[in-house]
Amino acid sequence: MPGRNTVRAGLFFVIVLAGALSCGENSPTEPALPSDIIAPGYSENFERSPLRESRELLIDGRATDIEWNGTGDAAYVIARGDGGNFFVLVRSLWSFDARTNQPRGIYFMLQWPDRQEDRLEEPLFTTLDTGDDDGVTTIDCTSDSRIVAPSSWTRADLHEDQVFVELYSDSVGGYPADAWRWGAGTTDPAIPVNPTEYLGADLDETRGAAQHPLGGAVEDYYSTGGPWALDIGLLPSVPNVVPGTAAPRLRPNKATRDVRLNRGKPTSYVLWKPVASILSACDTLNPIRLDDASVRDKTWNPGDFLPSVAIQLADSSQSDVVARGSWLEGKWSLELRRELTARPPDLGGVPQPPRPDDIILQEGRRYLVRFTFYNATKARTSQTELLPLYLKPRN
């Protein structure tokens, strides 16, 4: 992300020049930009369509004009900290079903600058050399266990880009509160598979495909005044290490279902748990190198790595928030969605009661929200102030 003397805003840079001073000032001043986040209400029905079918914003990490321009002027807020100072563009809306008058979901779209896309979270690097320069295997797996030996692997000090969203239940920061953690490599890729396209896929691969086929669940937290605690349910990712070591437990499985492996993501940073295999002493070929046609040697070489986490579909309250981020030309775009007052509908389309670990959001109410950004680090952050969030009533 940029240094502290350069501030980026959405699609453009704002350079604070030493000579750009207001009358009577002797130091640069920041522009007065709207920071209140006003979320208007939108129908999730096509009013002009004869069928009046329902639709939702596509959670795909793209700031599509037709979806977001209706929110009016965007809020530009400043994130500050030892991770750098920069502008963040924020849009929000909430939705309802015009046929039933029932509230549906709240949406956020964030855009912020980042010079580099970082999706690897502590990857597991190896010192192995299992073949010659022509890719011929030189290891006898029946007598040599170096491939799975903990001494052959180290955990790298590399981290993914992350965003932590805090949402408080009133306009003064009261509790209970919700929090969502999006990680570019540990939550973002966990998207479901279309069951009509891949016959035989089980529920752990298809859950949520009809609602948000391009979005993955983020980690969901709650607080009643104390430390943040995880909501119940399976998390979007689990460690891919043998306990107590840095040796990987699973590897990508180059099998007959290769076409849908890793949810269409590169195996270099996504390991999809439902179709992964246990790493064995006879795995002399690096499954990541197998994907690269430009590399002649497909065996393990020093510096090769596997992801340190395995991706899975979250369930229960961990599946409440759907998100997707995309990075392009020095900027992240992140879309998030959560149900306003109820859990997602069941298989019969019936909305379920609210979960006890989620804030109920209501039309016409005011809340507070805060965004914290981690740029390839776990230690340095850039954080906004607590920002007013208003769910504007319908006209």
C-alpha positions in Angstrom: 0.0 0.0 0.0 1.2 3.6 -0.5 3.3 5.5 2.0 2.0 8.0 4.4 2.6 11.0 2.1 0.5 9.6 -0.7 -3.3 9.1 -0.4 -5.3 7.1 -3.0 -9.0 7.5 -3.5 -11.0 4.8 -5.3 -10.0 4.9 -8.9 -7.5 7.7 -8.7 -4.6 9.1 -6.6 -4.8 12.3 -4.5 -1.3 13.7 -4.0 -1.1 16.0 -1.0 1.4 18.6 -2.2 3.3 20.7 0.3 2.3 23.9 -1.6 -1.4 23.1 -1.8 -2.4 25.0 1.3 -5.6 26.8 2.2 -5.4 30.6 2.9 -3.5 31.2 6.2 -2.5 27.5 6.5 1.1 26.3 6.8 0.4 22.5 6.4 -1.5 20.4 3.9 -5.2 19.9 4.6 -7.4 16.9 3.7 -10.4 17.4 1.5 -13.8 17.4 3.2 -15.4 14.3 1.8 -18.7 12.6 2.8 -17.9 9.9 5.4 -21.5 9.0 6.5 -22.5 5.7 4.9 -26.1 5.9 3.7 -27.6 2.6 2.6 -30.8 3.2 0.5 -33.4 0.4 0.1 -33.7 -1.5 -3.1 -36.2 -4.0 -4.4 -34.9 -7.5 -5.2 -37.6 -7.9 -7.9 -37.5 -6.8 -11.6 -40.5 -4.5 -11.5 -40.7 -4.0 -15.3 -40.5 -7.7 -16.0 -43.7 -9.6 -16.7 -42.5 -12.4 -14.4 -41.3 -10.0 -11.7 -38.6 -12.4 -10.8 -36.3 -11.9 -7.8 -32.6 -11.1 -8.1 -29.8 -10.1 -5.9 -26.6 -8.2 -6.5 -24.0 -10.5 -7.9 -21.3 -10.9 -5.3 -18.3 -11.2 -7.7 -15.9 -8.6 -6.5 -16.6 -6.2 -9.4 -18.0 -2.7 -8.8 -20.6 -2.9 -11.6 -22.2 0.5 -12.3 -25.7 -0.8 -12.8 -25.6 -2.4 -9.4 -23.9 0.3 -7.3 -24.5 3.7 -9.0 -28.0 3.9 -7.5 -26.6 4.3 -4.0 -25.8 8.0 -4.8 -22.6 9.7 -3.8 -20.0 7.2 -2.4 -18.4 7.8 1.0 -14.7 8.4 0.9 -13.1 7.6 4.3 -9.5 7.6 5.4 -7.8 4.6 6.8 -4.8 5.4 9.0 -2.2 3.4 10.8 1.3 1.9 10.6 0.1 0.1 7.5 -0.2 3.4 5.7 -2.8 6.2 5.2 -5.1 6.0 2.2 -8.7 6.7 1.1 -11.3 3.9 0.9 -14.4 4.2 -1.3 -17.5 2.8 0.5 -20.9 2.1 -0.9 -23.8 0.3 0.9 -27.4 -0.6 0.3 -30.1 -2.8 1.8 -32.7 -4.8 -0.1 -36.3 -6.0 0.3 -38.7 -8.3 -1.5 -41.3 -6.0 -3.1 -43.9 -8.8 -3.3 -43.8 -9.8 0.4 -42.4 -6.5 1.8 -39.9 -8.5 3.7 -36.4 -7.1 4.3 -33.5 -9.1 2.8 -29.8 -8.3 2.9 -27.3 -5.5 3.6 -24.5 -5.0 1.1 -21.1 -3.3 1.2 -18.7 -2.5 -1.6 -15.2 -1.4 -0.6 -12.4 -0.2 -2.9 -8.9 0.6 -1.7 -5.4 0.9 -3.2 -2.8 -1.9 -3.0 0.2 -2.0 -5.2 0.4 -5.8 -5.1 -2.2 -8.7 -4.8 -1.2 -11.0 -1.8 -3.2 -14.2 -1.5 -0.6 -16.6 0.2 -1.0 -17.0 3.9 2.2 -18.6 5.4 2.8 -21.0 2.5 4.8 -24.2 3.3 8.2 -24.1 1.4 10.3 -27.2 0.9 14.0 -28.0 0.5 13.2 -31.1 -1.5 14.9 -32.0 -4.8 13.2 -35.2 -6.1 14.4 -35.2 -9.7 17.1 -34.3 -12.2 17.1 -31.4 -14.6 15.0 -33.4 -17.1 12.3 -34.1 -14.5 13.3 -37.8 -14.0 12.5 -38.9 -10.4 15.6 -39.7 -8.4 13.9 -40.7 -5.1 12.9 -44.2 -4.0 9.7 -43.7 -2.0 9.7 -47.2 -0.6 12.8 -46.4 1.5 13.0 -42.6 1.6 10.5 -40.5 3.5 11.9 -37.0 2.9 8.8 -35.9 1.1 6.7 -36.1 4.2 9.5 -35.4 6.7 8.9 -32.2 8.8 12.6 -31.4 8.3 11.9 -30.8 4.6 9.4 -28.0 5.1 9.3 -24.5 6.6 6.5 -22.0 7.1 7.2 -18.8 5.2 6.6 -15.3 6.8 4.2 -14.3 4.0 0.6 -13.1 4.5 -2.6 -12.5 2.6 -4.4 -9.2 2.3 -7.3 -9.0 4.8 -10.2 -6.8 5.8 -11.9 -6.8 9.2 -15.4 -5.3 9.3 -16.9 -4.3 12.7 -20.7 -3.5 12.9 -22.2 -2.2 16.1 -25.9 -2.3 17.1 -26.6 1.4 17.5 -25.3 4.9 16.6 -23.0 5.1 19.6 -21.1 1.9 19.3 -23.2 -0.3 21.6 -23.1 -4.0 21.9 -23.9 -6.7 20.8 -21.7 -6.3 17.7 -20.8 -8.4 14.6 -17.5 -8.7 12.9 -16.5 -10.3 9.6 -13.0 -11.2 8.4 -12.3 -11.5 4.7 -9.0 -13.0 3.7 -7.8 -13.0 0.0 -6.5 -16.5 0.3 -8.3 -18.1 3.3 -11.9 -17.1 2.7 -12.3 -15.6 -0.7 -11.9 -18.8 -2.9 -14.5 -20.9 -1.0 -17.2 -20.8 -3.6 -19.7 -23.6 -4.3 -20.0 -25.8 -7.3 -23.1 -25.9 -9.6 -24.8 -29.3 -8.9 -26.4 -29.3 -12.4 -23.0 -28.9 -14.0 -21.1 -31.5 -11.9 -23.4 -34.4 -11.2 -22.4 -36.4 -8.1 -21.0 -33.4 -6.2 -22.1 -33.7 -2.6 -23.5 -31.0 -0.3 -20.0 -30.0 1.0 -19.3 -28.8 -2.6 -22.6 -27.4 -3.7 -24.1 -25.6 -0.6 -25.1 -22.1 -1.5 -24.7 -22.5 -5.3 -28.2 -21.3 -6.1 -27.9 -18.1 -3.9 -24.4 -16.8 -4.5 -22.5 -18.9 -7.0 -19.4 -16.6 -7.1 -19.2 -15.7 -3.4 -17.5 -17.4 -0.5 -18.2 -17.2 3.2 -16.0 -15.0 5.4 -15.2 -15.7 9.1 -18.0 -14.4 11.2 -17.5 -13.1 14.8 -19.7 -11.6 17.6 -19.1 -9.7 20.8 -21.3 -8.8 23.7 -18.7 -6.4 25.1 -15.7 -8.7 25.5 -13.2 -10.1 23.0 -14.5 -11.2 19.6 -15.6 -14.8 19.5 -16.2 -17.0 16.4 -19.8 -17.8 15.5 -20.7 -21.5 15.4 -20.1 -23.6 12.4 -17.4 -24.9 10.0 -14.9 -22.1 9.1 -14.1 -21.3 5.5 -10.6 -22.8 5.9 -8.7 -25.2 8.1 -4.9 -25.6 8.7 -3.1 -27.8 6.1 -0.2 -28.9 8.4 0.7 -32.0 10.3 0.1 -30.8 14.0 3.2 -29.5 15.6 5.2 -29.2 12.3 5.3 -27.2 9.1 4.9 -30.2 6.9 1.7 -30.2 4.7 -0.9 -32.8 5.3 -2.9 -32.4 2.0 -1.9 -31.8 -1.6 -4.1 -30.8 -4.7 -5.5 -34.0 -6.3 -4.9 -34.1 -10.1 -7.7 -36.6 -10.7 -10.6 -37.1 -13.1 -12.5 -34.1 -11.6 -9.6 -31.8 -12.5 -11.8 -29.4 -14.5 -13.5 -28.1 -11.3 -10.5 -28.5 -9.0 -10.0 -25.6 -6.5 -13.1 -23.8 -7.7 -11.4 -22.5 -10.8 -8.6 -21.0 -8.7 -4.8 -21.6 -9.2 -3.5 -24.5 -7.1 -0.6 -22.3 -6.0 -2.8 -20.6 -3.4 -6.0 -22.6 -3.2 -6.3 -26.2 -1.9 -9.9 -27.4 -2.0 -10.4 -29.8 0.9 -13.2 -32.0 -0.6 -11.0 -33.1 -3.5 -7.5 -33.0 -1.9 -5.4 -36.0 -1.2 -3.0 -36.9 1.7 0.6 -36.1 0.8 2.5 -39.3 0.7 6.2 -40.4 0.5 5.6 -41.4 -3.1 4.3 -37.9 -4.3 7.5 -37.1 -6.1 5.8 -34.7 -8.5 4.7 -31.3 -7.4 1.0 -30.9 -8.2 1.4 -27.1 -8.6 4.1 -27.6 -11.2 1.9 -30.0 -13.1 -0.4 -27.0 -13.9 2.5 -25.1 -15.5 3.1 -26.2 -19.1 6.1 -23.9 -19.4 8.0 -25.9 -16.7 9.8 -29.0 -18.0 10.8 -30.4 -14.6 7.6 -31.4 -12.7 9.4 -32.9 -9.7 9.9 -31.1 -6.4 12.6 -28.5 -6.3 14.0 -26.3 -3.5 11.7 -23.3 -3.0 8.5 -25.1 -4.2 5.5 -24.8 -1.8 2.0 -25.9 -0.9 -0.7 -23.7 0.7 -0.8 -23.8 4.5 -4.6 -23.8 4.6 -7.3 -26.0 3.0 -10.5 -24.3 1.8 -13.9 -25.7 2.6 -17.5 -24.5 2.5 -18.6 -22.9 5.8 -21.9 -23.8 7.4 -24.3 -22.7 10.1 -23.7 -19.2 11.3 -20.3 -19.1 9.7 -22.0 -19.0 6.3 -24.0 -15.8 7.0 -21.7 -13.3 5.2 -20.9 -13.9 1.5 -18.0 -12.0 0.0 -15.8 -11.8 -3.0 -12.7 -9.7 -3.7 -10.9 -8.9 -7.0 -7.6 -7.1 -7.5 -6.9 -5.1 -10.7 -4.2 -2.5 -11.5 -3.3 -1.6 -8.0 -6.8 -1.7 -6.4 -8.9 -4.1 -4.5 -12.7 -4.3 -4.9 -14.6 -6.2 -2.2 -18.3 -6.9 -2.1 -20.0 -8.3 1.0 -23.6 -9.3 1.8 -25.5 -10.5 4.9 -29.1 -11.1 5.7 -30.7 -8.2 7.6 -33.0 -10.0 10.1 -33.0 -13.7 9.3 -30.9 -16.6 8.2 -30.9 -17.5 4.5 -34.1 -19.3 3.4 -34.2 -23.1 3.7 -34.7 -25.5 0.8 -38.4 -24.6 0.7 -37.7 -20.9 0.4 -38.9 -20.0 3.9 -36.8 -17.5 5.8 -35.4 -18.8 9.1 -35.4 -17.2 12.5 -32.5 -14.8 13.3 -29.4 -16.4 14.8 -28.6 -15.3 18.3 -25.1 -14.3 17.4 -26.1 -11.8 14.7 -27.3 -8.2 15.0 -30.8 -7.6 13.6 -30.6 -4.7 11.2 -33.7 -2.6 10.6 -34.9 0.0 8.1 -34.6 3.5 9.4 -32.1 2.7 12.2 -28.6 4.0 12.6 -25.5 1.9 13.4 -21.7 2.2 13.4 -19.2 0.4 11.2 -15.4 0.3 11.1 -13.0 -1.2 8.5 -9.5 -2.4 9.3 -7.1 -3.3 6.5 -4.1 -5.6 6.6 -1.7 -5.4 3.7 0.2 -8.7 3.5 0.8 -8.5 7.3 -0.7 -9.7 10.6 0.9 -6.8 12.6 0.5 -3.5 10.7 -3.0 -2.1 10.1 -4.8 0.8 8.5 -8.1 1.5 10.2 -11.0 3.9 9.6 -12.8 5.8 12.3 -16.2 4.4 13.6 -18.4 5.5 10.8 -22.2 6.3 10.9 -24.3 3.8 8.9 -27.9 4.7 8.1 -30.4 2.3 6.6 -32.4 4.9 4.8 -36.2 4.2 4.8 -38.0 3.5 1.5 -39.6 6.4 -0.2 
